[in-house]
Amino acid sequence: MRKQSEKIMAVGLAGVMTAVLLAGCATKATPENLLRDMEKNSDEVESTLMNFKMNMAMSDDSDDVNFGMDMDLEATKEPEASHGKGTVSMNMMGMNFDVPTEMYSVIEDDEYVTYTLMEDMWTREVSDEEDVTGEMDSMAESMAEYADQFTLAEELVTVNDQECFELTGELDGDIFGEIIQPDLIDSLTGYGIDEDLMSDMVFPCTIDIYRDSILPARVYFDMADAFASLLQDAGVTVSECYVDVTFMEYDSVGEITVPEEAVSEAANTTNDEFDLSSGDSEPYESNVTPAEPAETNDALGDSWDSYTVQINDTVVTLPCTAAELEAAGVKLDSEYTPEDYVVNAGDYELAWFEDTSGDSIMVGMINTGSEPAAIKDCQVGSISADAWNLTNGSLKVIFPGGIQIGSTEADLLAAYGEPDDSYEDEEYGNSYFWYGDEAYISSCNASVTADTGLVDSISLDCER
């Protein structure tokens, strides 16, 4: 959550900075004078309203991953503040996540403070003012250096229903990294791409400039080719990767004020819960305790690809129906997902099923039919359990081989065998992945904490 707020804040500041970079000219337009004069015009800009889009689609031999963000952003210069609202989306292993997100970035007591709302929870984080101002200065200097590498299109283009000059060229990874570095770099470290390597990369860039005001209309970065060449050796294909910022209006934003609700709720939430990357934070400690020996039903399979899950004393086999889950003692959490929520044909939605004490499992509901259907009538394709949603001890969830939350890493690997993929981390624990027959989508994944060596989450998926 901290990383998301960092990126959104950086984008908002980048939007303000870009407005300081482009300005008007009375002579023949060239890349040099468009970029040179931008500072003069934009000195008078007090606020900016923009839309930020980012999308990255990758695939390897076993999975497709798509990460996206679509945010409407507004920013003011005096006082320096920004507000963003939109959606962060993730599509991975057949599961779709669309998370509504909102943020406010303001100055409080000479500190940059960001309030972020995700999953109905406000958090507050203080940023380093020197780091923020340093990034803005770096962007301004670097963009000016690249003026001779841009080409001005012969024809005007249309953005936001207005005529625009269009510059095309290339910018190096340092400039690009100032805009979207926090989340993207973290997501790529597993593929061998770090900040130093990225600084040597080159990204095609398009800058559209409003003809009348000589202010930025749109900035577009195409990163697909740069990342595709680097990830090729890792067996990863990049089909799409871009950042697209459209500047909709100038000097139309009123005062940006953080809602009292955000301030009060964030005061009761410590960022230490979410900031696992901070060097100053305490080592991550889980709350997973060793599981009691599992009392299993004879119908529960031994191997993960039996696709069986025991809920309380009842065993279900994936895929199954919502009625089968309810018969096992859990009910759809209709406050999170109404029973009449419509799932389009072929789509996949997540829901929670809980017992009377509030313990719950996450379930993937698939509409395998040819027409839209209510979520309660969809097929259950996956069941996931984790330590954070089984805190009361009232709901018993046992996976094949007797594996449950609190099982040991050794027992997990003994039951399921050599994983098809794994990710090991000394600080936060290990994750293991098993994949089934290609005739249908099936998989199992589990994570183990570093401090206890116990399973803290496990998921089983079977979509026939």
N, C-alpha and C positions, 0 to 999 in steps of 0.2 A: 504494500500500500504506500510506503514511503517512496518507493521508486516511481510509482504512478504519479504522485504529487510532484516529485522533482521534475518529471518530464513536462507535465502540464504547465508548471510555473515557468520552466525554461522556454517553452513555446510562446507563452504570453509575453515574456520579456523579449524574445526574438522578434515578435511581431512589432513591438514598440521600436526596437532597434532598426528593423528594416525600414520603418517609416522615417527614420533619421538618415537613411542611406540614399533615398531617391528624391530628386528635386527637379524643378522646371528649368527650361532653357528657351531662349527666344531665337537662337540660331538653329542651323540644321542639326537634327538629332544624330548623335553618335553615341556608342557605348561609353566613351570617355566623358562627354559632357553630361550625359544622363546620370551617370554614377557620380560625377564630380559635383554637380549642382544639387544633388538630392538633399544634402545636409542643409542647404540654405532654405529650401521650401519647408522641409519637415520640422524645422525649429519652431514653427508656429502651430504644429499639430498638437492638440492637447489630449486627444483620445482616438482609439482605433477599435473598430468592430470587425472581427474576422472569423473565418471557418478554417479549422485545421483537420486534415485527414491524413491518416497513415495506414498503409496496409503492407503486410509481408506474408507471402505464401511460399511454403517450402514443402518438400517431400523427400522421403528416402525409401528404402526397400520395404519398410514396414508401416509407414504412417504418413499422413498429410497433416500439416500444421498451418493454420492461418490466424494471424494476429492483426487486429485492426483497431483504429480509434477514429471517432468522428466527434469533434468538439466545436461548439460555438464559443468564441472567446471575445471578451471585451477588456480593454486596458486603458488606464488614464495615466497621464504623465505627472500631474500635480493634483492631489497627492499620488504617488506611485502606487498603483494597485491594479489587480486583474481579477477577472471572474470567468470561469469556464464551466460549461455544462454540456454533456453529451453521453456517449456510450463507448465503453471499452469491450471489445469482443474477442473471443478465442474459439477456434474450432480445432479439436484435436481428438484423435481416436474415436471419431464418430459422435463426440459430444460437443454441443454448442453452448457457449456461455456469452450472454449479453449483459453486461453490468452497467447500469446507469451510474454516472459519475458526475460530481460537481466539486468545484474548488474555488477558493478565494485566496488570493495572495496579497497581503497588505503589510504595512510597516507599523509595528507596535513597539514603543519604547526603543526606537532606533534599531530594531531588529526586523528582518524579513520573516514573516510568519505565514504559513500556508495551512488553511483548513480544507480538509478533503472529506467528501461524503461518498462512501462506497458501501454497498450492502447494508444500507440503513444505519451506518455508523459514521459519526464525525470524528476525525482525528486532527490534532494540531501539531505542527512541526516548525521549529525555528531553523532558518537557513543562515549561512554565513554571508553577510553583506559584501565583504571583499570579493568572495568568489563570484557573486552575481555581477557586480560592476566590472570585474576583470573580464568575464566572458563577453559582455557587451562591447567593451573597448576592442577586444580581439576580433570580433566579428566585423566591426567597422573598418579596421585597418586592413584585414584580409580581403574583404570585398573590393576595396579600392585597388588593391594590388592586382586583382584579376580583371580589371576593366579591359585591358588589351587582349584578353582571351575570349571576350564576348563578341558576337556578331549581331548586328541589327537587321531584323527581317525587313524585306522590301515592302511588304504589305502590312497594314494594320490588322490587328486581331480584335475580337470582341470578348470582353470579360465583364460579367455583372451588367450586361446590356450597355456597355460603354466601350468606345474605341480605345485601343491601347497600342503602344509600341511594344515590340517583343524582342528581348535579348536572349540569345542561346549561347551557352559556353560550358565550361567545366570549372568546378571548384574542388579543392582538395579536401581530404577527410577531416582536417582540423576544423574547418568552418562548419561542415556538415555535423560533426560531432558536438559542436556547441549547441545545436538545435535539439537533437534527439538522442544524444549520447546515453543518458542514464539507463533507460530500459533496453535499448537495442544492443548496446555493448554487452550488458549482462546476459541477454538471451543468446548471444553468439559465442560466449566464452567457451561453451562446451564443444564448439566446432573449431576452436583454435584461433579465433579472431579476437584480438585484444585492442586496447586503445592505441598502442604504438603501431600495430600493423594497420589499423584503420587510418591513421594519419598519413600513410603513404598511398592511400587509395584516391582515385579521382572519380567524381560523380558528375554526370551531365546535369545541367541546371537550366531552367527556363525562368526568366523574369519578365513579367508583363507589367507595363507602366501606363497608368491612365494618361491619355493624351491631354486632357484639359487641365488636370491638376498637377501632373508629373509627380504622382505619388504611386506607391506600389499597388498593383491590382492583384497579382498572383505570383507566388514563388513555388516552383516545382522541382523536386530532386528525384531523379531516376537512379535507384541503387541496384537494380536487378542484375545487370551485367557484372558490376564490380564484385558483388557477393557471390554470384554464380561461379565465377572463375576460382575464387578462393575456397568455396565449399565443395567443388567438384571432387577433389581427392577424398573427401569425407563421405562420398556417396550421396550427397544432398543436392537436390535440384531446386533452384530458385526460379519460380515462374513469374513472380511479381513482387516488387518492392519499391515503394515510393513514399514521399512526403509531399503533400499538396496544401499550401496555405493561400486562401483567397481573402483579400482585404475588401470587405463589403462597404464600410462607411468610415468617414473620419469626422471627428468633433461632434459626434451625436450621442456619446455615452455620458450619462449622468454620474453622480457620485456613487462609488462602489462601497457598499457597507456590508460587513459580515453579519449575518442574521444572529440574533440572540440565541436561537436554538443551537447553532453551530458552536458558539462560544461556550455555552453551558454544558453541552454534551461532551465536547472535546476536553473540557476541564476534568471530566471523570474518566478519561481514557488516556493511558500513558502510551507514548509512542514506542517504549521499549518492547511492547508486545509484538510490534510489527517490524521494528528496525533491527533485522537480524544481521545487517551488513556493517553496522557502525563499529568502528574499532574501539570506541569508548564504552560500548555496552557490555553487560555481563554475558558470559558464555551461555548459549541457549540450553535450557534445562526443560526436559519434557515432564509431563505428569502421568506418564504411562506406568502402570504397575504390572507385575507378573500375573498372567492369567491363571486361574484355577484350572485343573485338568478338565478338559471338555467332556461333557456327557453327551455323546453323539447318538443320533438316530441311525439305525442300520441302513437307512436309505441314503445317507450322506456318502458321497463318493470319496475315494482316496486321493485321486489326482485332480489338479485344478481344472483340467479339460473334461471333467464329468459335469461341469456347469451346475453343480448343486450347491445350495446354501441352506443351512439350517437356521430358521428364525424361531426362537423359543424352542418348542419341541417338534416343529413341523419342518419338513424338507421340501423346498421348491426347486424345480429344475428350469434353468433359463433356456429359452425365453418362456415366461409364464404370464399370467394375467394379474391385474390389480386385485381381483377377487381372491386369488390364491394368497396374496400377501396379507390381505385383510383377515383371511381365515387363520393365518399364522399369528395374528395378534397385533398387527400394525395397521394404521389408517392414514389415508392421504391427508397431509397438512393443508387444508383448504385455505388457510390464511395466507400461505405462501403461494399456492397454486390452486385456484378455484376448480371444482370438479368439472365445470362446464368450459374450462379453458380449451380453446380449439387448437389442435395440432394439424397442420396441413399434411396432405398425403406425402409420405416419404420423409417427413421431418422427424426430428429427435428433440425432445424437451426433458429437462431435469425436474424432478419433484422430490419431496421429502415425505417419508412414511414414518409415523411416530407411534409410540405406545402411550398409555394413559399417564405415564410419569414424565413424559417429555423426551425420553431417549429416542433417537431417530437414525434412519439410514437414508442415503441418497440413492435415488432410483432413476434410471434412464428409460423414458417412455417413448416408444417408437410407433408411429402410425404406418403400419405395413399395408394399409388399404389404398384404394385409388381415389378416395374422397376425404375431405376434412372430417376429423372425428374429435369428440371430447376426450380430454386426456385420460379420464377414468376408463375409457373404452380402448385405450391403446395397449400395445404389448410391452411388457417389462423386459428390456434387453440387457440391463446391467444393474448390479447392486453394489454399493460402496459403503464401507463402514470406517469410522475413524474414532480416535480416542476422545475428541472434543465433543462428539455428539452421543457418546455412550457413558456419560459421567455418573448417572444415577445407579447403574448396575441392574436396572430392571429389565432391559432388553438383551436377550442372548442371541448373538449372531456368530455362527460358526461356519467357516468355509471348508472346502474339501480337505481331507487329511487332518481334520481337527484344528486347523489354524484359525486363530481369533486375535482380536486386539490384546496385546500382552504376551503373545507367543514369542519364543526366542528366534533370533535370526537363524540359528542352526536348525531348529525344527522346521522353519519355513523352507529353507533350501533342501532339507532332507525330504520334505513332502513333495515339493514341486520340481526338484531337479535343477540342473544347470539353466540359468536364465538366458533368454535370447538377447537381452540387453540389460545393462546395469549402469548406474551412476553412483559413484562412491564419494562421500564428502566427510572428512574427519570431524568437521565442526557440527554439521547438521544431520548426518546420518546417511544411510545408503538406500537406494531405490532399485527395485528389480522388476523386470518385465518379461512376460512369457506370451508368445503369440501362437494362435491356433491354425487350423486348416484354412487355406485360402478360399475354400468353397463358400465360406461365410465369415463374417467379421467376428472374431473371438479373441479374447486376450485376458490376461490377469496381470495386475501390478500391485506391488506392496512396498511400503517404505518402513525403514527401521531407524529408530533414534540412535544418535551417536553416544549419548550418555548412559543409556540402559541396555542397548542392543535388543530392544523389544519392538515388535510390530506395532506401529501407531496408526497405520491406515492400510486398507486392502480393498481392491475392487475387482469384480469379475464381470466380464462382458461376453454376451453371446447373442448375435443378431443373425438369425437364419433367414 
